[in-house]
Each structure stands twice: as C-alpha cells, then as structure tokens.
Amino acid sequence: MRELLTEREIDFLFCFADCDMKTQKTALAMDCHKATVTRAFGVIYRKTGYDPTEFWDLYEILQQLGKEGINGRQVGREMEKPHRRVCRRA
C-alpha cells in the first residue's frame, strides 16, 4: 500500500480519520480547500480500489498502512467488523 500512495495522500487519510471522517474538518486541519480533500480521495480510490469515505474501506487502508509503520503511525485500537444479526420470526 505504501508504494501506491504519496505522503500527502497518507496524511489526508490519517487526518480524515482523526477528524471523525468529516471532509470540512479535514480541509481545515490540512489547511486546504474541501475540494482538494475530495479530489485526493478520488485519486486514492483509483490507486487502491478502496473508497476512503466509506468507514470499512478507510479502516482497511489504515490497517495496511499501520502494519507497514509509515512514519511510526499506527491505527488505534483493534476493531472487528460486526456480525450481521439474523432476525428470526416466530
């Protein structure tokens, strides 16, 4: 994953996660326009096949980047995908 993304794109991803997946907050934190963040996510999607605006896609990207230890940043606590509930009718 590291070889696919630039440092700036990686910074956008970690900042987006830190900003509760809010594009406007990410733009303010990265000192750029909201459209720049959106465009960067489009480039990331084309490069990786993961859509960073979707929670589990962002989680997968950050897991892969965290395992590679880019700039010493690691993904926070471990999370598991929730199991789907099966509704049983009587």
Secondary structure, DSSP 8 states (H G I E B T S, - for coil): -TTTS-HHHHHHHHHHHHTTT-HHHHHHHHTS-HHHHHHHHHHHHHHHS--TTSHHHHHHHHHHHHHHTGGG----S-------------
